[in-house]
Amino acid sequence: MQEFGDFWGQADTVGRAVAALLLLMSISAWVLIFWKAWVLKRAAADLARAVPAFWDAGSLDEGRTRLGRLDREALLLPLLDAATVQPGSGTLQTSGRLDSQLTRRLRDALHRGLAHLQFGQVLLASIGATAPFVGLFGTVWGIYHALASISAAGSITIEKVSGPVGEALIMTAAGLAVAIPAVLAYNVFGKRVGACEADLEGFAHDLREMVLDHQRIES
């Protein structure tokens, strides 16, 4: 911490801007990490409870009531609505075959649910990919600024060079400290989103088959 304070005191505007950018990236990454961990944990728990509860219901209305109570992230209810709510006629949406209309509505609802689960993944990936280079740029600029200052002083010794250069290297370490949690979180969350996606796709497929079976029986 003292080394960073020394670097901050000796840094120019560019060096301080790089440090501030790394701090902003770190705060953004950790806010996303905590938020997504909470959301994905709730989503996985809801899917594990709500899907069996729906299929154990005695009627569609009872199943909808159970989903409304258990589906806190609103991932399953939109799929049920897409499968059971008939849109108004007279549009291109209702001009195709019934099974094609059903597939399209379920696909759109599924994509909206996945977009909710995937929110922030791009930012985590961007932070993980760019933070090391931002830190490296801060180090290079800090070394250049330190050497320029020492050169302007008129005397260069190893003692005068090693201190500022060592302090500038803190920026590289800071960039890695920002990037590593973001990359690890991105990988972990990607696996959890994939598991939720598989459950949602399975539920959507089963809903589609149920609705088509009912239509065949009624016809």
VOBA-1610 file (N, C-alpha, C; in pm, whole numbers, padded with zeros to 5 digits, always signed):
BEGIN
Met+00083-00120+00000Met+00000+00000+00000Met+00087+00126+00000Gln+00198+00121+00075Gln+00288+00236+00077Gln+00350+00258-00059Glu+00385+00146-00127Glu+00444+00158-00259Glu+00344+00221-00357Phe+00218+00181-00347Phe+00119+00240-00435Phe+00100+00388-00404Gly+00105+00424-00274Gly+00095+00565-00238Gly+00211+00646-00295Asp+00332+00588-00290Asp+00447+00656-00348Asp+00430+00671-00499Phe+00380+00564-00563Phe+00359+00571-00707Phe+00255+00677-00741Trp+00146+00683-00663Trp+00041+00780-00689Trp+00094+00923-00673Gly+00180+00943-00573Gly+00234+01077-00552Gly+00329+01120-00663Gln+00399+01025-00724Gln+00495+01058-00828Gln+00435+01052-00968Ala+00316+00990-00982Ala+00259+00969-01115Ala+00204+01099-01171Asp+00201+01106-01304Asp+00139+01221-01370Asp-00007+01191-01397Thr-00070+01274-01479Thr-00213+01258-01506Thr-00245+01126-01573Val-00161+01083-01668Val-00185+00958-01739Val-00176+00839-01643Gly-00073+00838-01560Gly-00057+00728-01465Gly-00173+00719-01367Arg-00218+00834-01319Arg-00332+00832-01226Arg-00460+00791-01297Ala-00476+00830-01422Ala-00595+00789-01497Ala-00597+00637-01516Val-00481+00578-01542Val-00475+00432-01558Val-00509+00364-01426Ala-00457+00416-01316Ala-00489+00357-01185Ala-00638+00370-01154Ala-00696+00485-01186Ala-00839+00504-01162Ala-00922+00409-01250Leu-00877+00387-01374Leu-00948+00295-01463Leu-00944+00153-01409Leu-00829+00110-01359Leu-00818-00023-01301Leu-00908-00036-01178Leu-00914+00069-01097Leu-01001+00066-00980Leu-01148+00053-01022Leu-01187+00128-01125Leu-01325+00121-01175Leu-01356-00018-01230Met-01261-00076-01303Met-01280-00210-01358Met-01293-00312-01245Ser-01213-00296-01141Ser-01219-00390-01029Ser-01353-00381-00957Ile-01399-00259-00931Ile-01528-00242-00863Ile-01641-00301-00947Ser-01639-00272-01078Ser-01743-00325-01167Ser-01743-00478-01168Ala-01623-00536-01174Ala-01614-00682-01178Ala-01668-00744-01050Trp-01631-00689-00935Trp-01675-00750-00809Trp-01824-00730-00786Val-01878-00615-00827Val-02024-00596-00817Val-02096-00701-00903Leu-02049-00721-01025Leu-02108-00821-01112Leu-02093-00962-01056Ile-01977-00991-01000Ile-01952-01125-00946Ile-02051-01157-00834Phe-02066-01064-00740Phe-02158-01090-00629Phe-02303-01097-00678Trp-02341-01007-00770Trp-02479-01006-00818Trp-02511-01131-00898Lys-02422-01170-00990Lys-02449-01287-01074Lys-02444-01414-00991Ala-02358-01421-00891Ala-02355-01540-00806Ala-02490-01557-00736Trp-02547-01446-00691Trp-02677-01451-00624Trp-02787-01489-00721Val-02789-01427-00839Val-02894-01454-00937Val-02888-01598-00986Leu-02769-01646-01021Leu-02758-01781-01076Leu-02786-01887-00970Lys-02751-01858-00845Lys-02784-01953-00738Lys-02935-01962-00721Arg-03003-01847-00723Arg-03150-01848-00713Arg-03212-01918-00833Ala-03161-01890-00953Ala-03218-01950-01073Ala-03204-02102-01071Ala-03087-02151-01034Ala-03067-02296-01030Ala-03158-02362-00926Ala-03171-02298-00809Ala-03259-02353-00706Ala-03405-02351-00751Asp-03447-02242-00817Asp-03585-02233-00864Asp-03615-02338-00971Leu-03522-02357-01063Leu-03544-02457-01168Leu-03555-02597-01108Ala-03471-02625-01009Ala-03472-02758-00949Ala-03603-02785-00875Arg-03666-02681-00822Arg-03791-02700-00747Arg-03914-02679-00834Ala-03911-02578-00921Ala-04032-02537-00992Ala-04071-02635-01102Val-03974-02686-01177Val-04008-02775-01289Val-04077-02902-01240Pro-04023-02975-01140Pro-04098-03092-01091Pro-04233-03055-01031Ala-04239-02940-00962Ala-04366-02898-00902Ala-04471-02871-01010Phe-04429-02815-01121Phe-04524-02788-01230Phe-04580-02917-01287Trp-04493-03013-01315Trp-04540-03136-01376Trp-04616-03224-01278Asp-04602-03200-01149Asp-04681-03274-01050Asp-04818-03211-01025Ala-04844-03096-01086Ala-04972-03028-01065Ala-05085-03105-01132Gly-05205-03091-01076Gly-05319-03161-01131Gly-05381-03094-01251Ser-05352-02965-01272Ser-05409-02893-01386Ser-05312-02783-01427Leu-05339-02724-01542Leu-05252-02619-01592Leu-05259-02496-01502Asp-05376-02464-01454Asp-05388-02348-01364Asp-05311-02369-01235Glu-05319-02489-01181Glu-05243-02518-01060Glu-05093-02513-01088Gly-05053-02564-01205Gly-04913-02557-01241Gly-04864-02414-01254Arg-04946-02329-01313Arg-04910-02187-01326Arg-04896-02122-01188Thr-04985-02158-01097Thr-04977-02102-00961Thr-04848-02145-00892Arg-04810-02270-00911Arg-04686-02319-00851Arg-04564-02248-00910Leu-04565-02228-01041Leu-04453-02156-01103Leu-04446-02014-01052Gly-04561-01948-01037Gly-04561-01812-00988Gly-04504-01800-00848Arg-04517-01905-00770Arg-04464-01903-00634Arg-04315-01938-00628Leu-04270-02022-00720Leu-04132-02074-00712Leu-04036-02009-00811Asp-04087-01953-00918Asp-04001-01900-01025Asp-03966-01753-00997Arg-03873-01729-00904Arg-03842-01593-00861Arg-03771-01511-00967Glu-03696-01573-01056Glu-03625-01501-01162Glu-03706-01491-01290Ala-03831-01536-01287Ala-03921-01526-01403Ala-03859-01587-01528Leu-03812-01710-01516Leu-03756-01781-01630Leu-03853-01881-01689Leu-03938-01940-01606Leu-04028-02046-01651Leu-04166-01994-01689Leu-04217-01898-01616Leu-04349-01845-01646Leu-04361-01789-01789Pro-04261-01713-01838Pro-04271-01667-01977Pro-04278-01782-02078Leu-04212-01892-02049Leu-04221-02009-02138Leu-04361-02068-02135Leu-04419-02076-02017Leu-04555-02128-02007Leu-04654-02037-02078Asp-04637-01906-02062Asp-04725-01812-02132Asp-04708-01824-02283Ala-04583-01838-02328Ala-04560-01851-02472Ala-04625-01976-02528Ala-04633-02081-02446Ala-04689-02207-02494Ala-04841-02209-02489Thr-04901-02133-02397Thr-05045-02147-02374Thr-05128-02026-02414Val-05068-01908-02421Val-05143-01788-02455Val-05143-01770-02606Gln-05259-01767-02665Gln-05270-01753-02809Gln-05269-01605-02848Pro-05179-01565-02940Pro-05177-01425-02984Pro-05295-01393-03073Gly-05321-01264-03094Gly-05430-01222-03182Gly-05405-01265-03326Ser-05511-01287-03397Ser-05500-01333-03536Ser-05481-01214-03630Gly-05452-01246-03756Gly-05438-01143-03857Gly-05301-01084-03869Thr-05199-01149-03812Thr-05062-01100-03821Thr-04973-01208-03881Leu-04854-01169-03921Leu-04760-01268-03974Leu-04724-01372-03869Gln-04728-01332-03743Gln-04695-01424-03634Gln-04791-01542-03629Thr-04914-01522-03673Thr-05014-01628-03667Thr-05046-01687-03804Ser-04963-01659-03903Ser-04992-01705-04038Ser-04936-01843-04068Gly-04842-01890-03987Gly-04782-02020-04013Gly-04857-02134-03944Arg-04798-02252-03952Arg-04857-02368-03886Arg-04851-02348-03734Leu-04941-02415-03664Leu-04949-02399-03519Leu-04820-02443-03449Asp-04761-02552-03497Asp-04637-02597-03432Asp-04523-02500-03457Ser-04521-02438-03576Ser-04417-02338-03604Ser-04437-02214-03519Gln-04561-02170-03504Gln-04589-02055-03418Gln-04545-02084-03274Leu-04576-02203-03228Leu-04541-02241-03091Leu-04390-02243-03072Thr-04319-02299-03168Thr-04173-02305-03160Thr-04114-02165-03155Arg-04165-02074-03238Arg-04113-01938-03242Arg-04138-01865-03109Arg-04257-01880-03053Arg-04287-01812-02928Arg-04200-01866-02814Leu-04184-01996-02810Leu-04099-02055-02705Leu-03954-02015-02722Arg-03907-02009-02846Arg-03769-01969-02871Arg-03745-01825-02826Asp-03838-01736-02857Asp-03822-01596-02816Asp-03822-01582-02664Ala-03912-01653-02598Ala-03918-01647-02452Ala-03791-01706-02390Leu-03741-01813-02450Leu-03617-01873-02400Leu-03500-01778-02415His-03491-01710-02527His-03381-01616-02549His-03386-01501-02450Arg-03506-01454-02416Arg-03516-01346-02317Arg-03470-01393-02180Gly-03505-01515-02144Gly-03460-01567-02016Gly-03310-01586-02011Leu-03253-01635-02119Leu-03108-01654-02123Leu-03034-01521-02123Ala-03093-01419-02186Ala-03030-01287-02184Ala-03021-01234-02041His-03123-01263-01961His-03119-01222-01821His-03008-01295-01746Leu-02993-01424-01770Leu-02889-01501-01702Leu-02750-01463-01749Gln-02735-01426-01875Gln-02604-01396-01932Gln-02563-01250-01914Phe-02649-01169-01854Phe-02617-01028-01837Phe-02488-01012-01758Gly-02397-00929-01811Gly-02270-00902-01744Gly-02156-00992-01788Gln-02186-01100-01860Gln-02079-01190-01902Gln-01980-01121-01995Val-02031-01038-02085Val-01942-00968-02178Val-01850-00873-02103Leu-01905-00804-02003Leu-01822-00711-01926Leu-01715-00785-01849Leu-01750-00898-01788Leu-01649-00977-01717Leu-01539-01025-01812Ala-01579-01072-01930Ala-01479-01117-02027Ala-01391-01002-02074Ser-01451-00886-02094Ser-01373-00770-02139Ser-01274-00725-02032Ile-01318-00723-01906Ile-01228-00685-01798Ile-01114-00785-01785Gly-01148-00914-01791Gly-01044-01016-01780Gly-00943-01011-01893Ala-00988-00970-02013Ala-00898-00967-02128Ala-00814-00841-02135Thr-00868-00728-02087Thr-00800-00600-02107Thr-00725-00549-01984Ala-00766-00590-01863Ala-00703-00536-01742Ala-00551-00558-01738Pro-00499-00677-01776Pro-00353-00692-01774Pro-00281-00594-01866Phe-00340-00566-01981Phe-00277-00473-02074Phe-00287-00329-02026Val-00397-00296-01959Val-00408-00164-01899Val-00302-00147-01792Gly-00286-00249-01707Gly-00181-00243-01606Gly-00042-00235-01666Leu-00018-00310-01774Leu+00112-00305-01839Leu+00139-00167-01899Phe+00035-00107-01958Phe+00051+00029-02009Phe+00086+00125-01896Gly+00019+00109-01780Gly+00051+00194-01666Gly+00194+00175-01620Thr+00244+00052-01625Thr+00383+00027-01587Thr+00480+00093-01684Val+00456+00073-01812Val+00545+00133-01913Val+00546+00284-01901Trp+00427+00342-01886Trp+00420+00487-01874Trp+00486+00535-01745Gly+00467+00461-01637Gly+00530+00498-01511Gly+00682+00493-01519Ile+00735+00389-01585Ile+00880+00380-01601Ile+00932+00495-01687Tyr+00862+00523-01796Tyr+00902+00634-01881Tyr+00900+00766-01804His+00794+00788-01728His+00783+00913-01651His+00893+00922-01546Ala+00923+00809-01481Ala+01027+00810-01378Ala+01164+00835-01439Leu+01194+00770-01550Leu+01325+00789-01613Leu+01339+00930-01667Ala+01231+00985-01720Ala+01238+01123-01768Ala+01266+01219-01654Ser+01204+01195-01539Ser+01226+01282-01424Ser+01369+01269-01373Ile+01421+01147-01368Ile+01557+01125-01321Ile+01658+01188-01417Ser+01630+01172-01548Ser+01720+01230-01648Ser+01722+01383-01638Ala+01606+01442-01610Ala+01600+01587-01598Ala+01678+01636-01475Ala+01690+01548-01375Ala+01763+01586-01254Ala+01913+01592-01278Gly+01962+01526-01383Gly+02103+01539-01420Gly+02193+01429-01371Ser+02148+01343-01282Ser+02233+01235-01233Ser+02151+01107-01226Ile+02204+00998-01284Ile+02135+00870-01286Ile+02219+00765-01216Thr+02163+00705-01114Thr+02227+00595-01042Thr+02128+00481-01031Ile+02181+00362-01000Ile+02093+00246-00992Ile+01993+00262-00878Glu+02032+00332-00772Glu+01941+00351-00660Glu+01824+00441-00701Lys+01852+00544-00779Lys+01746+00634-00821Lys+01654+00572-00925Val+01706+00474-00998Val+01624+00409-01102Val+01539+00296-01043Ser+01597+00216-00954Ser+01527+00096-00906Ser+01400+00130-00829Gly+01402+00238-00752Gly+01283+00273-00674Gly+01163+00307-00761Pro+01172+00407-00848Pro+01057+00441-00934Pro+01015+00328-01026Val+01112+00252-01079Val+01075+00142-01167Val+01000+00034-01090Gly+01046+00004-00971Gly+00977-00095-00888Gly+00836-00051-00854Glu+00820+00078-00826Glu+00686+00129-00795Glu+00595+00123-00917Ala+00653+00148-01035Ala+00572+00143-01157Ala+00523+00001-01186Leu+00601-00100-01145Leu+00561-00238-01170Leu+00436-00277-01092Ile+00401-00197-00992Ile+00278-00223-00918Ile+00157-00223-01011Met+00161-00141-01115Met+00047-00134-01207Met+00024-00266-01279Thr+00132-00336-01314Thr+00116-00467-01376Thr+00051-00564-01280Ala+00096-00564-01154Ala+00035-00651-01054Ala-00111-00614-01033Ala-00143-00485-01034Ala-00281-00441-01017Ala-00368-00490-01132Gly-00314-00483-01255Gly-00390-00532-01369Gly-00421-00680-01359Leu-00325-00758-01313Leu-00348-00901-01295Leu-00448-00927-01183Ala-00439-00849-01076Ala-00532-00866-00965Ala-00675-00836-01006Val-00693-00747-01102Val-00827-00717-01152Val-00873-00826-01248Ala-00783-00874-01334Ala-00822-00967-01440Ala-00851-01107-01390Ile-00772-01157-01296Ile-00784-01298-01256Ile-00922-01329-01197Pro-00975-01251-01102Pro-01110-01283-01052Pro-01217-01274-01162Ala-01201-01177-01254Ala-01300-01163-01361Ala-01300-01285-01452Val-01182-01336-01486Val-01173-01453-01574Val-01229-01577-01505Leu-01191-01597-01379Leu-01242-01713-01305Leu-01394-01707-01292Ala-01446-01589-01260Ala-01591-01575-01246Ala-01661-01599-01379Tyr-01604-01549-01488Tyr-01663-01568-01620Tyr-01675-01718-01652Asn-01571-01794-01623Asn-01574-01937-01651Asn-01675-02010-01564Val-01677-01977-01435Val-01771-02043-01344Val-01915-02009-01381Phe-01941-01882-01407Phe-02077-01840-01440Phe-02120-01897-01575Gly-02027-01907-01669Gly-02061-01966-01798Gly-02109-02110-01782Lys-02044-02185-01693Lys-02087-02323-01669Lys-02224-02326-01604Arg-02251-02235-01510Arg-02381-02233-01443Arg-02492-02189-01539Val-02463-02091-01623Val-02562-02049-01722Val-02594-02163-01818Gly-02490-02237-01857Gly-02512-02352-01946Gly-02603-02457-01883Ala-02586-02481-01752Ala-02671-02578-01684Ala-02815-02529-01679Cys-02834-02401-01649Cys-02970-02345-01648Cys-03031-02347-01788Glu-02951-02319-01889Glu-03000-02321-02027Glu-03050-02460-02065Ala-02977-02563-02024Ala-03020-02699-02055Ala-03154-02730-01989Asp-03172-02687-01864Asp-03300-02710-01796Asp-03414-02633-01863Leu-03387-02509-01903Leu-03490-02430-01968Leu-03527-02487-02104Glu-03429-02531-02180Glu-03458-02591-02310Glu-03540-02719-02293Gly-03507-02799-02192Gly-03584-02919-02168Gly-03727-02889-02130Phe-03747-02786-02046Phe-03882-02747-02007Phe-03960-02695-02127Ala-03895-02613-02210Ala-03961-02560-02329Ala-04000-02674-02425His-03911-02770-02441His-03941-02883-02529His-04060-02963-02477Asp-04064-02986-02346Asp-04174-03063-02289Asp-04306-02986-02300Leu-04300-02854-02281Leu-04422-02774-02297Leu-04473-02782-02440Arg-04381-02773-02536Arg-04422-02779-02676Arg-04491-02912-02707Glu-04433-03021-02659Glu-04493-03152-02684Glu-04629-03164-02617Met-04642-03109-02496Met-04770-03116-02425Met-04879-03041-02502Val-04847-02920-02548Val-04946-02841-02619Val-04984-02907-02751Leu-04885-02957-02824Leu-04915-03023-02952Leu-04998-03150-02931Asp-04970-03224-02824Asp-05050-03343-02795Asp-05195-03305-02766His-05214-03198-02689His-05350-03153-02660His-05422-03111-02788Gln-05350-03044-02878Gln-05413-03001-03003Gln-05450-03120-03090Arg-05366-03223-03091Arg-05398-03341-03171Arg-05519-03416-03112Ile-05527-03418-02980Ile-05640-03487-02916Ile-05770-03411-02945Glu-05765-03279-02937Glu-05884-03198-02960Glu-05930-03202-03106Ser-05833-03219-03197Ser-05870-03222-03339Ser-05917-03363-03380
//
